[in-house]
Amino acid sequence: MPGEARDIKVTRSLVIGADPVGGRLAEERRILALHFPRFVLDSTTPRAGTWAVARGPLRTFAGTRYDIWIDLPDGYPHSLPQVWPHGWTPVKNPHMYADGTICVMRRRQWSSFFSAAAVVAKAAIWLNKYEIWVERQVWPGPQQPH
């Protein structure tokens, strides 16, 4: 139902239609380059169990740079990608999983129309909230149970 916590609004330029011209990988790369030009999408040397890995830097409003890797699983785009901190270890917080991945959205919120760039955008929001958590021990905005 509209308005429930599982609804995620994503700008149209971050979604991919059912049959993208040139294929899914080409469209993922195009959208990623448009919105996050410092990110790369590597499908030649993915990690075990992944179809591809998107990686690159994000900078928060405070100016801190964080590198992240996004594993697009073998079942992608029908499976939620995993977001990993790369080269840094987050302070324990309510929006991290035991394996070290960060929670940018719930599995039931994922749609196969979302792009890797949509996940990067969600990670950017997460990082800004994370910095507030580190400083104040308060996670800003509404939360969902894990």
Backbone as CSV, one residue per row, in Angstrom:
resi,resn,N_x,N_y,N_z,CA_x,CA_y,CA_z,C_x,C_y,C_z
1,MET,0.830,-1.181,0.000,0.000,0.000,0.000,0.879,1.251,0.000
2,PRO,0.453,2.292,-0.708,1.223,3.524,-0.711,1.362,4.077,0.709
3,GLY,2.537,4.666,0.957,2.779,5.289,2.241,3.348,4.353,3.297
4,GLU,3.399,3.045,3.022,3.977,2.127,3.986,5.489,2.243,3.963
5,ALA,6.124,1.788,5.025,7.575,1.886,5.150,8.304,1.156,4.032
6,ARG,7.683,0.191,3.400,8.387,-0.551,2.355,8.456,0.207,1.036
7,ASP,7.700,1.278,0.886,7.733,2.054,-0.350,9.012,2.875,-0.432
8,ILE,9.696,2.753,-1.536,10.905,3.533,-1.796,10.643,4.344,-3.051
9,LYS,10.894,5.644,-2.974,10.738,6.491,-4.150,12.113,6.703,-4.766
10,VAL,12.212,6.418,-6.049,13.469,6.553,-6.780,13.197,7.381,-8.027
11,THR,14.044,8.365,-8.264,13.883,9.205,-9.437,13.954,8.365,-10.715
12,ARG,13.209,8.758,-11.705,13.098,7.995,-12.947,14.448,7.728,-13.615
13,SER,15.375,8.655,-13.475,16.674,8.479,-14.138,17.530,7.390,-13.489
14,LEU,17.078,6.831,-12.365,17.816,5.765,-11.686,17.166,4.393,-11.854
15,VAL,16.142,4.307,-12.706,15.489,3.017,-12.930,15.762,2.528,-14.351
16,ILE,15.590,1.223,-14.522,15.854,0.585,-15.811,14.606,-0.151,-16.257
17,GLY,14.212,0.050,-17.501,13.040,-0.621,-18.050,13.274,-2.109,-18.275
18,ALA,12.243,-2.789,-18.707,12.291,-4.245,-18.868,13.292,-4.703,-19.923
19,ASP,13.412,-3.994,-21.034,14.327,-4.400,-22.110,15.198,-3.216,-22.538
20,PRO,16.223,-2.898,-21.759,17.051,-1.743,-22.106,17.835,-1.970,-23.399
21,VAL,17.956,-0.921,-24.198,18.723,-0.985,-25.436,20.178,-1.278,-25.076
22,GLY,20.770,-2.271,-25.712,22.158,-2.627,-25.432,22.330,-3.596,-24.275
23,GLY,21.238,-3.921,-23.598,21.310,-4.875,-22.498,21.434,-4.224,-21.133
24,ARG,21.225,-5.017,-20.118,21.204,-4.529,-18.737,22.558,-3.954,-18.322
25,LEU,23.631,-4.640,-18.609,24.950,-4.189,-18.183,25.291,-2.823,-18.786
26,ALA,25.030,-2.641,-20.067,25.310,-1.359,-20.727,24.474,-0.240,-20.116
27,GLU,23.216,-0.527,-19.815,22.341,0.494,-19.221,22.768,0.808,-17.786
28,GLU,23.173,-0.200,-17.034,23.691,0.028,-15.679,24.899,0.954,-15.733
29,ARG,25.808,0.687,-16.650,27.012,1.519,-16.772,26.669,2.947,-17.188
30,ARG,25.722,3.090,-18.117,25.323,4.427,-18.580,24.758,5.255,-17.428
31,ILE,23.845,4.663,-16.651,23.199,5.381,-15.546,24.211,5.686,-14.442
32,LEU,25.081,4.741,-14.154,26.097,4.954,-13.123,27.033,6.101,-13.526
33,ALA,27.473,6.108,-14.783,28.368,7.171,-15.266,27.676,8.537,-15.248
34,LEU,26.394,8.566,-15.532,25.624,9.816,-15.542,25.532,10.428,-14.150
35,HIS,25.220,9.609,-13.153,24.981,10.112,-11.801,26.197,10.042,-10.888
36,PHE,27.064,9.062,-11.082,28.221,8.851,-10.216,29.447,8.530,-11.081
37,PRO,30.000,9.528,-11.763,31.057,9.291,-12.739,32.339,8.699,-12.157
38,ARG,32.536,8.759,-10.864,33.748,8.185,-10.258,33.565,6.711,-9.908
39,PHE,32.384,6.183,-10.139,32.121,4.762,-9.901,32.372,3.963,-11.171
40,VAL,32.807,2.720,-10.981,32.955,1.791,-12.092,32.110,0.559,-11.809
41,LEU,31.676,-0.073,-12.870,30.923,-1.322,-12.757,31.745,-2.393,-13.449
42,ASP,32.293,-3.298,-12.651,33.202,-4.323,-13.151,32.477,-5.655,-13.223
43,SER,32.345,-6.173,-14.428,31.719,-7.490,-14.599,32.748,-8.534,-15.022
44,THR,34.008,-8.122,-15.161,35.030,-9.070,-15.617,35.671,-9.841,-14.474
45,THR,35.731,-9.239,-13.291,36.342,-9.925,-12.146,35.459,-9.812,-10.906
46,PRO,34.198,-10.219,-11.017,33.331,-10.128,-9.834,33.763,-11.132,-8.772
47,ARG,33.369,-10.866,-7.556,33.655,-11.793,-6.467,32.718,-12.987,-6.573
48,ALA,33.050,-14.058,-5.874,32.232,-15.280,-5.903,30.790,-14.953,-5.539
49,GLY,29.860,-15.484,-6.327,28.435,-15.277,-6.064,27.884,-13.958,-6.570
50,THR,28.703,-13.208,-7.312,28.234,-11.925,-7.832,28.272,-11.899,-9.352
51,TRP,27.403,-11.079,-9.909,27.315,-10.867,-11.352,28.259,-9.738,-11.755
52,ALA,28.361,-8.733,-10.888,29.230,-7.577,-11.125,29.428,-6.848,-9.801
53,VAL,30.419,-5.956,-9.774,30.693,-5.148,-8.593,30.793,-3.687,-9.017
54,ALA,30.003,-2.838,-8.372,30.117,-1.389,-8.572,30.968,-0.862,-7.421
55,ARG,31.939,-0.019,-7.738,32.777,0.501,-6.666,33.208,1.925,-6.973
56,GLY,33.375,2.670,-5.887,33.804,4.047,-6.043,33.678,4.817,-4.750
57,PRO,34.031,6.105,-4.796,33.989,6.953,-3.611,32.710,7.778,-3.522
58,LEU,32.304,8.040,-2.296,31.221,8.986,-2.021,31.744,9.975,-0.987
59,ARG,31.289,11.209,-1.073,31.688,12.240,-0.118,30.428,12.764,0.571
60,THR,30.492,12.871,1.897,29.343,13.347,2.668,29.306,14.869,2.666
61,PHE,28.219,15.415,3.230,28.111,16.870,3.343,29.213,17.436,4.225
62,ALA,29.710,16.642,5.179,30.808,17.077,6.051,32.160,17.022,5.339
63,GLY,32.193,16.420,4.145,33.411,16.369,3.361,34.219,15.093,3.495
64,THR,33.724,14.147,4.265,34.440,12.884,4.449,34.223,11.979,3.243
65,ARG,35.312,11.378,2.783,35.239,10.447,1.651,35.151,9.014,2.183
66,TYR,34.231,8.252,1.599,34.065,6.842,1.921,34.059,6.058,0.615
67,ASP,34.826,4.991,0.571,34.784,4.091,-0.581,33.821,2.951,-0.267
68,ILE,33.013,2.591,-1.239,32.091,1.468,-1.068,32.160,0.548,-2.276
69,TRP,31.822,-0.692,-2.041,31.651,-1.690,-3.091,30.235,-2.189,-3.003
70,ILE,29.611,-2.369,-4.142,28.259,-2.899,-4.187,28.291,-4.189,-4.996
71,ASP,28.038,-5.284,-4.309,27.979,-6.586,-4.984,26.600,-6.772,-5.599
72,LEU,26.569,-6.965,-6.912,25.330,-7.290,-7.605,25.311,-8.815,-7.703
73,PRO,24.434,-9.478,-6.952,24.484,-10.946,-6.859,24.123,-11.633,-8.167
74,ASP,24.444,-12.925,-8.233,24.142,-13.708,-9.434,22.672,-13.585,-9.845
75,GLY,21.771,-13.441,-8.922,20.346,-13.307,-9.229,19.915,-11.900,-9.603
76,TYR,20.858,-10.965,-9.688,20.552,-9.571,-10.019,19.930,-9.480,-11.409
77,PRO,18.923,-8.675,-11.627,18.382,-7.630,-10.766,17.223,-8.083,-9.870
78,HIS,17.010,-9.369,-9.776,15.892,-9.855,-8.959,16.280,-10.073,-7.506
79,SER,17.533,-9.821,-7.179,18.031,-9.942,-5.812,18.664,-8.624,-5.389
80,LEU,18.474,-8.265,-4.136,19.000,-7.024,-3.575,20.530,-7.047,-3.531
81,PRO,21.190,-6.012,-4.049,22.648,-5.919,-3.939,23.086,-5.733,-2.485
82,GLN,24.344,-6.064,-2.211,24.926,-5.844,-0.891,25.918,-4.698,-0.979
83,VAL,25.882,-3.812,0.025,26.757,-2.646,0.067,27.815,-2.871,1.143
84,TRP,29.077,-2.820,0.724,30.216,-3.060,1.608,31.059,-1.807,1.762
85,PRO,31.455,-1.471,2.991,32.480,-0.440,3.160,33.794,-0.988,2.607
86,HIS,34.584,-0.170,1.947,35.863,-0.639,1.408,36.980,0.264,1.934
87,GLY,37.912,-0.340,2.690,39.035,0.415,3.223,38.723,1.167,4.503
88,TRP,37.586,0.935,5.082,37.208,1.557,6.355,36.212,0.640,7.056
89,THR,36.133,0.753,8.351,35.224,-0.070,9.142,34.256,0.837,9.880
90,PRO,32.964,0.728,9.590,31.998,1.574,10.282,31.933,1.273,11.782
91,VAL,31.648,2.308,12.550,31.331,2.146,13.959,30.023,1.364,14.017
92,LYS,29.915,0.446,14.965,28.676,-0.323,15.104,27.491,0.635,15.202
93,ASN,26.453,0.321,14.432,25.271,1.184,14.384,24.048,0.335,14.079
94,PRO,22.841,0.894,14.216,21.637,0.077,14.037,21.316,-0.307,12.585
95,HIS,22.094,0.161,11.634,21.793,-0.125,10.232,22.955,-0.806,9.518
96,MET,23.517,-1.790,10.229,24.575,-2.647,9.701,24.210,-4.085,10.000
97,TYR,24.646,-4.961,9.127,24.446,-6.388,9.359,25.702,-6.988,9.979
98,ALA,25.560,-8.155,10.575,26.669,-8.828,11.255,27.841,-9.105,10.310
99,ASP,27.564,-9.284,9.008,28.641,-9.575,8.057,29.418,-8.328,7.613
100,GLY,29.011,-7.143,8.105,29.704,-5.902,7.773,29.064,-5.085,6.673
101,THR,28.023,-5.629,6.020,27.340,-4.851,4.987,26.451,-3.812,5.644
102,ILE,26.162,-2.763,4.883,25.293,-1.713,5.419,23.891,-1.853,4.832
103,CYS,22.907,-1.511,5.630,21.506,-1.655,5.227,21.006,-0.340,4.630
104,VAL,20.901,-0.304,3.310,20.380,0.891,2.649,18.900,0.752,2.315
105,MET,18.415,-0.490,2.301,16.985,-0.759,2.117,16.716,-2.217,2.461
106,ARG,15.460,-2.518,2.712,15.054,-3.883,3.042,14.835,-4.689,1.760
107,ARG,14.957,-6.001,1.850,14.754,-6.862,0.665,13.386,-6.628,0.020
108,ARG,12.373,-6.471,0.838,11.018,-6.300,0.279,10.844,-4.951,-0.417
109,GLN,11.777,-4.029,-0.203,11.711,-2.725,-0.866,12.382,-2.739,-2.241
110,TRP,13.189,-3.738,-2.492,13.940,-3.811,-3.741,13.021,-4.108,-4.918
111,SER,13.311,-3.505,-6.056,12.602,-3.756,-7.302,13.627,-4.031,-8.393
112,SER,13.328,-4.957,-9.271,14.251,-5.272,-10.366,14.412,-4.104,-11.338
113,PHE,13.596,-3.085,-11.215,13.734,-1.896,-12.058,14.780,-0.922,-11.517
114,PHE,15.192,-1.084,-10.242,16.201,-0.207,-9.669,17.565,-0.523,-10.284
115,SER,18.386,0.485,-10.397,19.739,0.321,-10.944,20.762,0.302,-9.806
116,ALA,21.986,-0.075,-10.160,23.089,0.004,-9.196,23.265,1.448,-8.736
117,ALA,23.042,2.410,-9.637,23.155,3.822,-9.276,22.123,4.206,-8.209
118,ALA,20.951,3.580,-8.225,19.955,3.839,-7.178,20.487,3.373,-5.822
119,VAL,21.217,2.264,-5.820,21.809,1.757,-4.578,22.922,2.695,-4.110
120,VAL,23.704,3.223,-5.042,24.741,4.190,-4.682,24.093,5.422,-4.044
121,ALA,23.000,5.899,-4.624,22.298,7.061,-4.070,21.807,6.775,-2.651
122,LYS,21.262,5.586,-2.425,20.813,5.204,-1.078,22.002,5.111,-0.127
123,ALA,23.144,4.612,-0.611,24.340,4.533,0.221,24.828,5.933,0.609
124,ALA,24.718,6.887,-0.301,25.125,8.264,-0.004,24.270,8.840,1.129
125,ILE,22.985,8.570,1.084,22.091,9.017,2.165,22.492,8.339,3.470
126,TRP,22.727,7.027,3.402,23.123,6.262,4.582,24.378,6.856,5.212
127,LEU,25.375,7.199,4.401,26.638,7.723,4.921,26.450,9.041,5.663
128,ASN,25.595,9.906,5.146,25.335,11.165,5.846,24.632,10.918,7.179
129,LYS,23.704,9.972,7.206,23.044,9.618,8.463,24.027,8.944,9.418
130,TYR,24.906,8.134,8.879,25.917,7.449,9.678,26.790,8.456,10.428
131,GLU,27.203,9.529,9.757,28.032,10.533,10.417,27.310,11.193,11.585
132,ILE,26.012,11.389,11.443,25.232,11.930,12.560,25.191,10.908,13.693
133,TRP,25.024,9.618,13.334,25.026,8.563,14.349,26.338,8.563,15.136
134,VAL,27.441,8.647,14.432,28.754,8.619,15.084,28.885,9.793,16.058
135,GLU,28.415,10.946,15.647,28.548,12.151,16.471,27.569,12.181,17.644
136,ARG,26.314,11.767,17.411,25.257,11.959,18.419,24.636,10.682,18.963
137,GLN,24.967,9.538,18.367,24.344,8.254,18.723,22.831,8.274,18.515
138,VAL,22.401,9.033,17.509,20.997,9.109,17.105,20.961,8.932,15.597
139,TRP,20.150,7.971,15.116,20.005,7.785,13.677,18.881,8.697,13.201
140,PRO,19.170,9.657,12.327,18.136,10.613,11.912,17.094,9.983,10.982
141,GLY,15.876,10.443,11.115,14.792,9.994,10.245,14.129,8.721,10.714
142,PRO,13.055,8.338,10.019,12.337,7.121,10.394,13.202,5.893,10.197
143,GLN,12.943,4.867,11.017,13.706,3.622,10.946,12.759,2.446,10.859
144,GLN,13.292,1.353,10.345,12.551,0.094,10.269,13.310,-0.943,11.085
145,PRO,12.606,-1.857,11.713,13.301,-2.895,12.479,14.094,-3.808,11.551
146,HIS,15.177,-4.344,12.061,16.018,-5.282,11.303,15.806,-6.688,11.792
